[in-house]
Amino acid sequence: MASEFSDAFLCEAERHAAWGAVQLETLTAFLPEGPWTADLEACRYRQGDLELRVGVLGTYDTAEQSWMWGWANPGLRGTEVVSLAAAVERYGRARGIPELAEAVLDLSGFPDPRRAAETLAFTGMGVAEAHGYIGAPAGPATQVYFLPDDAQVPRAGLDAVALPRTLLTGAQLIGHSARHVVSGYFDHHGVPHCREGDRIVAELPGGGPVEVAFDAAGRIARVETGIRP
């Protein structure tokens, strides 16, 4: 029984921490209030008066405290609705990340199994490059996680003014590797960057240079931007 995630998984999760947190806020603001329904065969999800194309990423069994990836679900295996989840599994196998490649994960040994499930959903969202994820109760002991696969969902862009707060917030989300948070954010937005000793230096599109410095413990010490008018 695992009680913590592997280093490979945590480093991957960190790559998506900063941009993913902002994207989840964007998706939450976009979704209307109201009950939800889903037609898995048609890959459709409806909430309120909004209908989206989605995929099933995975499910969390709150009684068993276990996570099952969508591609491993016997009733969904091989169908279109789990194609994004299957891409996550292939990514995990190719890069030796066991949590992304194992069909079912026992989370009962984690200090907070529900948070562990959310971390799996968050990381799967990032690997799939989805614009957020939607967690919804699908029964008395089941939480299902959908990935929106629809151009209607707005994509959060790079905000140079909010960048220091975005990076610091992302680094606090998982707390494993701030360097992976910063480089992952720049990678996601296609921003060229390089490591120079204890710094990561980047050139923002139309926004000038930015320098992120790290302390001896690997934490973000400062974020300096030179935004041009």
LOLORO-130112 format. One record per residue: x, y, z of N, C-alpha, C in turn; residue number from 1; residue in three letters. Coordinates in pm, whole numbers, plus 50000, padded with zeros to 5 digits. Atoms other than C-alpha are relative to their C-alpha. Layout:
<pts>
{{X; Y; Z}; {X; Y; Z}; {X; Y; Z}; NUM; 'ALA'}
...
</pts>
This chain:
<pts>
{{50085; 49881; 50000}; {50000; 50000; 50000}; {50089; 50125; 50000}; 1; 'MET'}
{{49920; 49878; 50008}; {50153; 50332; 49891}; {49949; 50104; 50099}; 2; 'ALA'}
{{50039; 49891; 49910}; {50154; 50624; 50133}; {50046; 50135; 49947}; 3; 'SER'}
{{49956; 49876; 50062}; {50308; 50881; 49902}; {50024; 49975; 49851}; 4; 'GLU'}
{{49977; 50011; 50143}; {50357; 50952; 49534}; {50150; 49990; 49970}; 5; 'PHE'}
{{49861; 50012; 50041}; {50678; 50872; 49347}; {50056; 50136; 49962}; 6; 'SER'}
{{49934; 49876; 50039}; {50932; 51144; 49272}; {49967; 50034; 49855}; 7; 'ASP'}
{{50030; 49976; 50141}; {50864; 51101; 48899}; {49861; 50060; 49983}; 8; 'ALA'}
{{50135; 49947; 50010}; {50493; 51164; 48949}; {49994; 50143; 50054}; 9; 'PHE'}
{{50005; 49868; 49941}; {50544; 51464; 49177}; {50066; 50105; 49911}; 10; 'LEU'}
{{49935; 49907; 50092}; {50785; 51626; 48932}; {49909; 50031; 49881}; 11; 'CYS'}
{{50094; 49978; 50110}; {50529; 51577; 48656}; {49884; 50088; 50048}; 12; 'GLU'}
{{50109; 49919; 49946}; {50252; 51719; 48875}; {50042; 50146; 50013}; 13; 'ALA'}
{{49952; 49864; 49982}; {50464; 52025; 48951}; {50006; 50077; 49869}; 14; 'GLU'}
{{49991; 49933; 50130}; {50507; 52100; 48580}; {49869; 50069; 49964}; 15; 'ARG'}
{{50132; 49947; 50036}; {50134; 52173; 48563}; {49939; 50086; 50111}; 16; 'HIS'}
{{50060; 49939; 49882}; {50085; 52335; 48904}; {49957; 50144; 49978}; 17; 'ALA'}
{{50030; 49858; 50011}; {50099; 52705; 48815}; {49894; 50029; 49895}; 18; 'ALA'}
{{50101; 49972; 50104}; {49913; 52711; 48484}; {49870; 49926; 50028}; 19; 'TRP'}
{{50119; 50079; 49973}; {49675; 52437; 48596}; {49909; 50064; 50103}; 20; 'GLY'}
{{50081; 49935; 49897}; {49562; 52626; 48905}; {49921; 50116; 49941}; 21; 'ALA'}
{{50069; 49888; 50063}; {49479; 52933; 48696}; {49891; 49949; 49904}; 22; 'VAL'}
{{50097; 50054; 50094}; {49304; 52720; 48433}; {49876; 49945; 50073}; 23; 'GLN'}
{{50114; 50050; 49923}; {49087; 52553; 48697}; {49910; 50115; 50047}; 24; 'LEU'}
{{50078; 49883; 49961}; {48979; 52896; 48822}; {49919; 50051; 49881}; 25; 'GLU'}
{{50067; 49954; 50122}; {48893; 52992; 48464}; {49881; 49910; 49966}; 26; 'THR'}
{{50108; 50095; 50029}; {48686; 52675; 48411}; {49887; 50015; 50100}; 27; 'LEU'}
{{50102; 49986; 49897}; {48504; 52717; 48742}; {49913; 50123; 49976}; 28; 'THR'}
{{50075; 49877; 50028}; {48407; 53073; 48651}; {49912; 49986; 49877}; 29; 'ALA'}
{{50073; 50018; 50126}; {48286; 52954; 48309}; {49878; 49910; 50015}; 30; 'PHE'}
{{50109; 50096; 49985}; {48065; 52668; 48427}; {49880; 50063; 50070}; 31; 'LEU'}
{{50118; 49944; 49934}; {47707; 52768; 48510}; {49959; 49915; 50120}; 32; 'PRO'}
{{50059; 50076; 49890}; {47525; 52666; 48825}; {49895; 49905; 49943}; 33; 'GLU'}
{{50106; 50089; 50042}; {47290; 52372; 48796}; {50041; 49855; 50006}; 34; 'GLY'}
{{49971; 50144; 49997}; {47264; 51993; 48799}; {50069; 49957; 49871}; 35; 'PRO'}
{{49928; 50049; 50117}; {47471; 51784; 48560}; {49945; 49865; 49955}; 36; 'TRP'}
{{50029; 50130; 50059}; {47403; 51494; 48329}; {50108; 49970; 49898}; 37; 'THR'}
{{49898; 50037; 50098}; {47630; 51301; 48094}; {49950; 49886; 49913}; 38; 'ALA'}
{{50022; 50108; 50096}; {47595; 51085; 47784}; {50139; 49953; 49960}; 39; 'ASP'}
{{49861; 50043; 50021}; {47920; 50889; 47787}; {50023; 49948; 49859}; 40; 'LEU'}
{{49985; 50053; 50136}; {47860; 50720; 47453}; {50020; 50114; 49900}; 41; 'GLU'}
{{49988; 49885; 50089}; {47825; 51061; 47289}; {50107; 50098; 50046}; 42; 'ALA'}
{{49896; 49911; 49944}; {48104; 51219; 47504}; {49944; 50138; 50032}; 43; 'CYS'}
{{50064; 49872; 49971}; {47861; 51489; 47613}; {49973; 50015; 50149}; 44; 'ARG'}
{{50025; 49963; 49860}; {47830; 51663; 47949}; {49916; 50126; 50000}; 45; 'TYR'}
{{50085; 49881; 49992}; {47556; 51910; 48038}; {49991; 50045; 50145}; 46; 'ARG'}
{{50017; 49939; 49868}; {47550; 52145; 48335}; {49924; 50130; 49980}; 47; 'GLN'}
{{50084; 49883; 50024}; {47277; 52403; 48358}; {49958; 50002; 49854}; 48; 'GLY'}
{{50034; 49989; 50142}; {47224; 52528; 48002}; {50122; 49985; 49909}; 49; 'ASP'}
{{49876; 50016; 50077}; {47581; 52448; 47889}; {50024; 49853; 49969}; 50; 'LEU'}
{{49965; 50137; 50039}; {47672; 52135; 47693}; {50142; 50000; 49946}; 51; 'GLU'}
{{49860; 50009; 50039}; {48034; 52031; 47646}; {50034; 49859; 49954}; 52; 'LEU'}
{{49938; 50129; 50032}; {48227; 51753; 47479}; {50102; 49972; 50110}; 53; 'ARG'}
{{49909; 50035; 49891}; {48420; 51569; 47751}; {50054; 49858; 49981}; 54; 'VAL'}
{{49952; 50136; 49986}; {48623; 51261; 47825}; {49999; 49964; 50148}; 55; 'GLY'}
{{49993; 50046; 49861}; {48626; 51051; 48142}; {50146; 49973; 50033}; 56; 'VAL'}
{{49861; 50017; 49958}; {48963; 51081; 48314}; {50014; 49885; 50098}; 57; 'LEU'}
{{49992; 50105; 49899}; {48896; 50856; 48613}; {49890; 50013; 50102}; 58; 'GLY'}
{{50099; 49997; 49892}; {48686; 50780; 48917}; {50069; 49973; 50133}; 59; 'THR'}
{{49950; 50022; 49865}; {48750; 50791; 49290}; {49891; 49934; 50083}; 60; 'TYR'}
{{50093; 50073; 49914}; {48580; 50537; 49516}; {50025; 50046; 50143}; 61; 'ASP'}
{{49980; 49944; 49867}; {48531; 50715; 49848}; {49994; 49895; 50110}; 62; 'THR'}
{{50007; 50107; 49900}; {48450; 50390; 50032}; {50129; 49920; 50003}; 63; 'ALA'}
{{49876; 50078; 50011}; {48751; 50193; 49906}; {50124; 50088; 50003}; 64; 'GLU'}
{{49888; 49905; 50008}; {48967; 50506; 49883}; {50099; 49958; 49891}; 65; 'GLN'}
{{49918; 50043; 50113}; {49091; 50398; 49543}; {49965; 50081; 49875}; 66; 'SER'}
{{50015; 49927; 50125}; {49139; 50566; 49206}; {50010; 49902; 49883}; 67; 'TRP'}
{{49993; 50079; 50123}; {49063; 50400; 48870}; {50005; 50095; 49881}; 68; 'MET'}
{{49992; 49920; 50122}; {49178; 50558; 48546}; {49889; 49959; 49904}; 69; 'TRP'}
{{50109; 50027; 50091}; {48909; 50588; 48283}; {50029; 49891; 49899}; 70; 'GLY'}
{{49964; 50100; 50100}; {49098; 50372; 48035}; {49991; 49858; 50056}; 71; 'TRP'}
{{50004; 50132; 49937}; {49087; 50085; 48287}; {49859; 49958; 50039}; 72; 'ALA'}
{{50138; 50033; 49963}; {48711; 50099; 48352}; {49946; 49894; 49905}; 73; 'ASN'}
{{50044; 50109; 50088}; {48571; 49769; 48220}; {49886; 50040; 49907}; 74; 'PRO'}
{{50113; 49960; 50082}; {48257; 49938; 48091}; {50034; 50105; 49896}; 75; 'GLY'}
{{49963; 49891; 50090}; {48447; 50213; 47908}; {50125; 49971; 49918}; 76; 'LEU'}
{{49871; 50029; 50063}; {48774; 50050; 47801}; {49987; 49994; 49847}; 77; 'ARG'}
{{49996; 50002; 50145}; {48851; 50115; 47434}; {49901; 50093; 49932}; 78; 'GLY'}
{{50098; 49910; 50061}; {48573; 50371; 47382}; {50058; 50141; 49987}; 79; 'THR'}
{{49951; 49865; 50028}; {48611; 50727; 47261}; {50005; 50087; 50125}; 80; 'GLU'}
{{50010; 49913; 49885}; {48515; 50878; 47595}; {50122; 49989; 50092}; 81; 'VAL'}
{{49880; 50013; 49918}; {48837; 50749; 47755}; {50128; 50015; 49917}; 82; 'VAL'}
{{49881; 49985; 50084}; {49074; 50838; 47470}; {50103; 50094; 50063}; 83; 'SER'}
{{49906; 49910; 49933}; {49226; 51127; 47668}; {50068; 49929; 50117}; 84; 'LEU'}
{{49943; 50076; 49889}; {49275; 50903; 47970}; {50102; 49898; 49949}; 85; 'ALA'}
{{49907; 50096; 50059}; {49442; 50644; 47745}; {50130; 50068; 49959}; 86; 'ALA'}
{{49879; 49925; 50034}; {49684; 50913; 47626}; {50085; 50027; 50124}; 87; 'ALA'}
{{49928; 49982; 49873}; {49775; 50981; 47990}; {50074; 49871; 50036}; 88; 'VAL'}
{{49937; 50129; 49970}; {49845; 50609; 48038}; {50123; 49977; 49913}; 89; 'GLU'}
{{49886; 50017; 50091}; {50073; 50599; 47731}; {50115; 50092; 50041}; 90; 'ARG'}
{{49898; 49905; 49954}; {50257; 50907; 47856}; {50071; 49946; 50123}; 91; 'TYR'}
{{49942; 50054; 49877}; {50309; 50747; 48196}; {50092; 49882; 49973}; 92; 'GLY'}
{{49916; 50116; 50032}; {50444; 50425; 48048}; {50129; 50044; 49932}; 93; 'ARG'}
{{49883; 49955; 50074}; {50680; 50608; 47813}; {50102; 50068; 50090}; 94; 'ALA'}
{{49910; 49923; 49913}; {50825; 50817; 48096}; {50022; 49935; 50136}; 95; 'ARG'}
{{49976; 50072; 49875}; {50823; 50560; 48374}; {49936; 50064; 50121}; 96; 'GLY'}
{{50074; 49941; 49888}; {50560; 50730; 48590}; {49891; 49900; 50040}; 97; 'ILE'}
{{50089; 50112; 49970}; {50384; 50438; 48762}; {49856; 50043; 50031}; 98; 'PRO'}
{{50136; 49958; 49962}; {50087; 50636; 48896}; {49912; 50028; 49879}; 99; 'GLU'}
{{50077; 49972; 50121}; {49982; 50727; 48542}; {49973; 49875; 49918}; 100; 'LEU'}
{{50009; 50122; 50081}; {50019; 50373; 48408}; {49931; 49884; 50069}; 101; 'ALA'}
{{50068; 50106; 49928}; {49862; 50159; 48682}; {49849; 50021; 49995}; 102; 'GLU'}
{{50145; 49989; 50020}; {49492; 50085; 48629}; {49929; 50053; 50123}; 103; 'ALA'}
{{50066; 49963; 49875}; {49387; 50120; 48994}; {50107; 50032; 50104}; 104; 'VAL'}
{{49905; 49958; 49897}; {49568; 50301; 49275}; {49929; 49999; 50136}; 105; 'LEU'}
{{50051; 50004; 49864}; {49504; 50226; 49642}; {50053; 50123; 50073}; 106; 'ASP'}
{{49959; 49876; 49935}; {49510; 50565; 49817}; {49975; 49999; 50150}; 107; 'LEU'}
{{50040; 50005; 49860}; {49404; 50445; 50160}; {50117; 50026; 50096}; 108; 'SER'}
{{49885; 49976; 49914}; {49759; 50478; 50296}; {50044; 50145; 50004}; 109; 'GLY'}
{{49962; 49859; 50003}; {49784; 50848; 50211}; {49937; 50073; 50119}; 110; 'PHE'}
{{50058; 49923; 49889}; {49729; 51102; 50491}; {49862; 50058; 49966}; 111; 'PRO'}
{{50127; 49945; 50046}; {49446; 51255; 50284}; {49968; 49936; 49865}; 112; 'ASP'}
{{50026; 50071; 50126}; {49319; 51005; 50022}; {49924; 50084; 49898}; 113; 'PRO'}
{{50078; 49917; 50094}; {49071; 51253; 49873}; {50090; 50102; 49931}; 114; 'ARG'}
{{49906; 49904; 50060}; {49346; 51510; 49818}; {50091; 49927; 49901}; 115; 'ARG'}
{{49917; 50078; 50092}; {49558; 51236; 49659}; {49927; 49976; 49869}; 116; 'ALA'}
{{50080; 50020; 50121}; {49274; 51163; 49416}; {49993; 50128; 49918}; 117; 'ALA'}
{{50003; 49872; 50071}; {49247; 51532; 49330}; {50135; 50028; 49932}; 118; 'GLU'}
{{49867; 49980; 50059}; {49624; 51540; 49267}; {50016; 49914; 49875}; 119; 'THR'}
{{49998; 50085; 50119}; {49588; 51248; 49025}; {49919; 50064; 49888}; 120; 'LEU'}
{{50084; 49936; 50100}; {49304; 51427; 48846}; {50069; 50124; 49944}; 121; 'ALA'}
{{49931; 49877; 50041}; {49502; 51752; 48835}; {50115; 49968; 49905}; 122; 'PHE'}
{{49886; 50037; 50082}; {49809; 51581; 48692}; {49956; 49941; 49867}; 123; 'THR'}
{{50055; 50053; 50124}; {49605; 51385; 48439}; {49951; 50110; 49908}; 124; 'GLY'}
{{50042; 49883; 50077}; {49449; 51713; 48327}; {50119; 50065; 49931}; 125; 'MET'}
{{49882; 49936; 50056}; {49795; 51859; 48278}; {50064; 49920; 49889}; 126; 'GLY'}
{{49940; 50086; 50102}; {49934; 51564; 48086}; {49916; 50002; 49873}; 127; 'VAL'}
{{50091; 50000; 50115}; {49628; 51565; 47859}; {49986; 50139; 49937}; 128; 'ALA'}
{{50010; 49861; 50045}; {49663; 51944; 47817}; {49854; 50044; 49987}; 129; 'GLU'}
{{50141; 49963; 49998}; {49295; 51978; 47900}; {49982; 50134; 50070}; 130; 'ALA'}
{{50026; 49869; 49942}; {49140; 52310; 48000}; {49925; 49987; 50131}; 131; 'HIS'}
{{50060; 50022; 49870}; {49064; 52197; 48353}; {49944; 49860; 50014}; 132; 'GLY'}
{{50073; 50125; 49980}; {48875; 51905; 48502}; {49877; 50028; 50083}; 133; 'TYR'}
{{50127; 49985; 49929}; {48527; 51860; 48642}; {49980; 49876; 50086}; 134; 'ILE'}
{{50028; 50110; 49909}; {48471; 51643; 48949}; {49854; 50005; 50041}; 135; 'GLY'}
{{50143; 50002; 49970}; {48112; 51533; 49008}; {49963; 49869; 50068}; 136; 'ALA'}
{{50045; 50123; 49936}; {47937; 51283; 49237}; {49917; 49916; 49904}; 137; 'PRO'}
{{50071; 50090; 50092}; {47820; 50980; 49038}; {49932; 49887; 50075}; 138; 'ALA'}
{{50060; 50104; 49917}; {47677; 50778; 49325}; {50035; 50028; 50144}; 139; 'GLY'}
{{49974; 49975; 49858}; {47687; 50751; 49703}; {50147; 49990; 50040}; 140; 'PRO'}
{{49859; 50017; 49962}; {48055; 50650; 49703}; {50093; 50016; 49880}; 141; 'ALA'}
{{49919; 49985; 50122}; {48183; 50751; 49359}; {50006; 50144; 49955}; 142; 'THR'}
{{49977; 49869; 50059}; {48332; 51073; 49228}; {50061; 49977; 49862}; 143; 'GLN'}
{{49949; 50016; 50136}; {48382; 51089; 48850}; {50065; 50130; 49957}; 144; 'VAL'}
{{49924; 49883; 50047}; {48632; 51324; 48686}; {49997; 50005; 49848}; 145; 'TYR'}
{{50008; 49977; 50144}; {48570; 51463; 48338}; {50107; 50099; 49957}; 146; 'PHE'}
{{49913; 49901; 50063}; {48814; 51644; 48110}; {49922; 50068; 49889}; 147; 'LEU'}
{{50064; 49932; 50111}; {48656; 51913; 47892}; {50088; 49990; 49875}; 148; 'PRO'}
{{49931; 50013; 50128}; {48750; 51859; 47528}; {49921; 50081; 49898}; 149; 'ASP'}
{{50092; 49915; 50075}; {48565; 52153; 47382}; {50056; 50142; 49990}; 150; 'ASP'}
{{49946; 49867; 50023}; {48672; 52484; 47229}; {49921; 50110; 50070}; 151; 'ALA'}
{{50079; 49900; 49927}; {48395; 52662; 47422}; {50069; 50042; 50129}; 152; 'GLN'}
{{49938; 49972; 49870}; {48603; 52641; 47740}; {50114; 50100; 49979}; 153; 'VAL'}
{{49893; 49902; 50018}; {48821; 52953; 47769}; {50133; 49949; 50054}; 154; 'PRO'}
{{49866; 50038; 49957}; {49195; 52905; 47799}; {50066; 50119; 50067}; 155; 'ARG'}
{{49933; 49892; 49926}; {49379; 53109; 48060}; {50135; 50031; 49935}; 156; 'ALA'}
{{49874; 49960; 50062}; {49661; 53303; 47899}; {50104; 50039; 50102}; 157; 'GLY'}
{{49892; 49955; 49913}; {49989; 53425; 48039}; {49974; 50144; 50041}; 158; 'LEU'}
{{50022; 49866; 49946}; {49935; 53728; 48262}; {50130; 50047; 50063}; 159; 'ASP'}
{{49868; 49956; 49952}; {50267; 53909; 48303}; {49990; 50074; 50133}; 160; 'ALA'}
{{50014; 49923; 49876}; {50137; 54136; 48579}; {49978; 49906; 50119}; 161; 'VAL'}
{{50031; 50094; 49891}; {50004; 53843; 48785}; {50105; 49890; 50013}; 162; 'ALA'}
{{49905; 50111; 50004}; {50308; 53624; 48710}; {50063; 49966; 50135}; 163; 'LEU'}
{{49941; 50038; 49870}; {50481; 53650; 49052}; {49903; 49924; 50089}; 164; 'PRO'}
{{50099; 50068; 49917}; {50161; 53556; 49235}; {49967; 49862; 49945}; 165; 'ARG'}
{{50033; 50128; 50062}; {50083; 53279; 48984}; {50106; 49896; 50030}; 166; 'THR'}
{{49891; 50096; 49976}; {50425; 53116; 49024}; {50010; 49963; 50148}; 167; 'LEU'}
{{49991; 50029; 49857}; {50431; 53148; 49403}; {49884; 49913; 50047}; 168; 'LEU'}
{{50116; 50083; 49965}; {50080; 53006; 49434}; {50017; 49858; 49949}; 169; 'THR'}
{{49977; 50132; 50056}; {50169; 52719; 49202}; {50104; 49921; 50078}; 170; 'GLY'}
{{49893; 50067; 49925}; {50483; 52641; 49401}; {49951; 49948; 50135}; 171; 'ALA'}
{{50053; 50042; 49871}; {50278; 52611; 49720}; {49899; 49887; 49988}; 172; 'GLN'}
{{50108; 50095; 50020}; {50020; 52378; 49568}; {50040; 49858; 50039}; 173; 'LEU'}
{{49952; 50135; 49973}; {50224; 52057; 49586}; {50125; 50003; 50088}; 174; 'ILE'}
{{49885; 49979; 49912}; {50549; 52179; 49739}; {50115; 49905; 49982}; 175; 'GLY'}
{{49892; 50097; 50022}; {50787; 51932; 49578}; {50118; 50061; 49926}; 176; 'HIS'}
{{49891; 49943; 50079}; {50992; 52121; 49318}; {49955; 50129; 49934}; 177; 'SER'}
{{50039; 49869; 50054}; {50949; 52493; 49256}; {50061; 50021; 49861}; 178; 'ALA'}
{{49939; 49983; 50132}; {51188; 52474; 48959}; {49914; 49936; 49891}; 179; 'ARG'}
{{50089; 50064; 50097}; {50955; 52230; 48783}; {49873; 50082; 49980}; 180; 'HIS'}
{{50117; 49913; 50013}; {50664; 52464; 48855}; {50027; 50112; 49901}; 181; 'VAL'}
{{49966; 49884; 50084}; {50838; 52758; 48689}; {50027; 49958; 49856}; 182; 'VAL'}
{{49969; 50043; 50137}; {50980; 52572; 48390}; {49876; 49943; 49931}; 183; 'SER'}
{{50122; 50054; 50057}; {50648; 52391; 48339}; {49905; 50109; 49956}; 184; 'GLY'}
{{50086; 49888; 50038}; {50459; 52719; 48334}; {50047; 50063; 49870}; 185; 'TYR'}
{{49946; 49940; 50122}; {50690; 52866; 48072}; {49986; 49904; 49881}; 186; 'PHE'}
{{50018; 50098; 50108}; {50680; 52543; 47868}; {49857; 50003; 49949}; 187; 'ASP'}
{{50142; 50004; 50039}; {50300; 52545; 47870}; {49964; 50118; 49911}; 188; 'HIS'}
{{50032; 49880; 50077}; {50288; 52899; 47734}; {50099; 50026; 49886}; 189; 'HIS'}
{{49906; 49986; 50112}; {50572; 52845; 47485}; {50098; 50114; 50017}; 190; 'GLY'}
{{49907; 49890; 49971}; {50803; 53096; 47655}; {50142; 49945; 50010}; 191; 'VAL'}
{{49860; 50045; 49992}; {51176; 53042; 47589}; {50059; 50036; 50137}; 192; 'PRO'}
{{49939; 49973; 49871}; {51369; 53011; 47914}; {50123; 49912; 50017}; 193; 'HIS'}
{{49879; 50079; 49974}; {51699; 52883; 48049}; {50036; 50010; 50147}; 194; 'CYS'}
{{49951; 50000; 49863}; {51858; 52795; 48381}; {50138; 50061; 50004}; 195; 'ARG'}
{{49870; 49937; 49979}; {52144; 53013; 48497}; {50031; 49994; 50149}; 196; 'GLU'}
{{49969; 50018; 49859}; {52278; 52885; 48828}; {49874; 49980; 50081}; 197; 'GLY'}
{{50117; 50013; 49914}; {52009; 52942; 49090}; {49882; 50082; 49948}; 198; 'ASP'}
{{50107; 49919; 50059}; {51785; 53131; 48847}; {49944; 49932; 49875}; 199; 'ARG'}
{{50058; 50030; 50130}; {51547; 53067; 48560}; {49967; 50134; 49937}; 200; 'ILE'}
{{50018; 49873; 50069}; {51547; 53349; 48308}; {49918; 49976; 49874}; 201; 'VAL'}
{{50088; 50015; 50116}; {51278; 53395; 48044}; {49974; 50136; 49937}; 202; 'ALA'}
{{50040; 49879; 50071}; {51164; 53647; 47786}; {49852; 49988; 49966}; 203; 'GLU'}
{{50143; 50007; 50022}; {50792; 53710; 47796}; {49963; 50062; 49866}; 204; 'LEU'}
{{50040; 49944; 50128}; {50618; 53773; 47463}; {49941; 50140; 50017}; 205; 'PRO'}
{{50047; 49862; 49990}; {50586; 54151; 47442}; {50006; 50057; 50140}; 206; 'GLY'}
{{50003; 49953; 49861}; {50645; 54181; 47813}; {50136; 50018; 50064}; 207; 'GLY'}
{{49868; 49981; 49945}; {51020; 54191; 47858}; {50050; 49880; 50078}; 208; 'GLY'}
{{49936; 50113; 49931}; {51249; 53973; 48069}; {49938; 49974; 50137}; 209; 'PRO'}
{{50040; 50037; 49865}; {51161; 53785; 48384}; {50107; 49908; 50057}; 210; 'VAL'}
{{49899; 50081; 49932}; {51399; 53632; 48635}; {49939; 49943; 50128}; 211; 'GLU'}
{{50049; 50067; 49880}; {51298; 53375; 48895}; {50120; 49942; 50073}; 212; 'VAL'}
{{49887; 50047; 49922}; {51555; 53315; 49167}; {49953; 49905; 50110}; 213; 'ALA'}
{{50033; 50102; 49900}; {51560; 53020; 49408}; {50099; 50007; 50116}; 214; 'PHE'}
{{49909; 49999; 49885}; {51703; 52996; 49760}; {50069; 49864; 50012}; 215; 'ASP'}
{{49921; 50122; 49982}; {51929; 52723; 49895}; {49912; 49876; 50017}; 216; 'ALA'}
{{50092; 50112; 49982}; {51625; 52505; 49974}; {49918; 49971; 49874}; 217; 'ALA'}
{{50071; 50021; 50126}; {51499; 52530; 49616}; {49867; 50071; 49990}; 218; 'GLY'}
{{50126; 49926; 50004}; {51209; 52761; 49699}; {50017; 50128; 49918}; 219; 'ARG'}
{{49994; 49874; 50073}; {51122; 53067; 49494}; {50034; 50112; 50098}; 220; 'ILE'}
{{49957; 49890; 49913}; {51311; 53357; 49653}; {49946; 50134; 49951}; 221; 'ALA'}
{{50054; 49875; 50055}; {51198; 53631; 49417}; {49965; 49979; 49853}; 222; 'ARG'}
{{50038; 49996; 50142}; {51033; 53696; 49082}; {50009; 50144; 49957}; 223; 'VAL'}
{{49979; 49863; 50047}; {51153; 54004; 48898}; {49963; 50009; 49854}; 224; 'GLU'}
{{50040; 49981; 50139}; {50987; 54126; 48582}; {50040; 50138; 49953}; 225; 'THR'}
{{49967; 49870; 50062}; {51095; 54402; 48347}; {49904; 50025; 49887}; 226; 'GLY'}
{{50106; 49986; 50100}; {50768; 54464; 48171}; {50018; 50132; 49926}; 227; 'ILE'}
{{49982; 49881; 50083}; {50811; 54704; 47884}; {49864; 50065; 49970}; 228; 'ARG'}
{{50128; 49933; 50032}; {50542; 54968; 47814}; {49959; 49973; 49857}; 229; 'PRO'}
</pts>
